[in-house]
Amino acid sequence: QSALTQPASVSGSPGQSITISCTGTSSDVGSYNLVSWYQQHPGKAPKLMIYEVSKRPSGVSNRFSGSKSGNTASLTISGLQAEDEADYYCCSYAGSSTFNVVFGGGTKLTVL
Amino acid sequence: QVQLVQSGAEVKKPGASVKVSCKVSGYTLTELSMHWVRQAPGKGLEWMGGFDPEDGETIYAQKFQGRVTMTEDTSTDTAYMELSSLRSEDTAVYYCATDPDTAMGLGYWGQGTLVTVSS
């Protein structure tokens, strides 16, 4: 199972909005509403930001939103803040004949 | 609130095995589907395997089949991940992760265990 495809890096200025794409296939992103997004700061464990495509866990800012169209999922961060600078990973359930999970390669977000 | 506390860093020689533990508190292991994810230095996240609640079985990523074993001790609420035939490419931080409230969202992570494979 190949990793999901994310841009290596994105950047934006404070207050702006950015979108990170996550492209999979009809076997993973396209078939299941089980896409999640994780934020990871250096040296820290990942933090769940979005699950089931667009749901936010309690405590996650509503500046973070998720969506999906076809085989591509997206994470949008509005009102960029300095603390949003981190690596972001998408993840999808990819089960067909067997349970499987696949991550994207990660996107480095730089807040200019 | 789920808390996951992992065992400490390990240094292993190529060909050896390593067993990482993940102690659960706040819930019992039987209430959770535990997954293991690793991250090589400077690289991305990689799912190694996890519990499929539909089938009641632990499923391993194809890449690790035959080399990884994930077990649970429900008497101590501790999950284990054992990786054998270690090679230098297995040098990574290994995480346990779970979430009782979401479908395939991992909202709770251990602190990570660094496994270094070096001769």
Contacts between the chains, C-beta under 8 A, distances in Angstrom:
chain1	res1	chain2	res2	distance
A	1	B	61	7.8
A	1	B	62	7.0
A	3	B	44	7.3
A	34	B	103	6.0
A	34	B	104	4.4
A	36	B	102	7.8
A	36	B	104	6.5
A	36	B	105	4.5
A	36	B	106	7.1
A	38	B	45	7.2
A	38	B	106	7.6
A	40	B	45	7.9
A	45	B	95	6.1
A	45	B	109	4.0
A	45	B	110	7.0
A	45	B	111	6.2
A	45	B	112	5.8
A	46	B	37	7.8
A	46	B	45	6.6
A	46	B	95	7.6
A	46	B	97	7.8
A	46	B	106	7.6
A	46	B	109	6.0
A	47	B	109	7.8
A	48	B	99	7.1
A	48	B	102	7.7
A	48	B	105	5.3
A	48	B	106	6.0
A	48	B	107	4.3
A	50	B	105	7.8
A	51	B	99	7.8
A	51	B	102	4.6
A	51	B	103	7.4
A	51	B	104	7.2
A	51	B	105	2.7
A	51	B	107	7.5
A	52	B	102	6.7
A	52	B	103	6.1
A	52	B	104	7.7
A	52	B	105	6.6
A	55	B	102	7.5
A	55	B	105	7.7
A	57	B	101	7.9
A	57	B	102	7.4
A	57	B	105	7.2
A	57	B	107	5.5
A	89	B	44	6.4
A	89	B	45	5.2
A	91	B	45	7.5
A	91	B	47	7.6
A	91	B	104	7.7
A	91	B	106	7.9
A	93	B	104	4.9
A	98	B	59	6.1
A	99	B	50	7.6
A	99	B	52	4.0
A	99	B	54	7.5
A	99	B	55	7.1
A	99	B	59	4.1
A	100	B	47	8.0
A	100	B	59	7.2
A	100	B	61	7.0
A	100	B	62	7.9
A	101	B	35	7.3
A	101	B	47	4.2
A	101	B	50	6.9
A	101	B	61	7.7
A	101	B	104	7.0
A	102	B	47	6.8
A	103	B	37	7.8
A	103	B	44	6.2
A	103	B	45	4.5
A	103	B	46	6.4
A	103	B	47	6.1
A	104	B	44	7.3
A	105	B	44	5.0
A	106	B	44	4.2
A	106	B	45	7.2
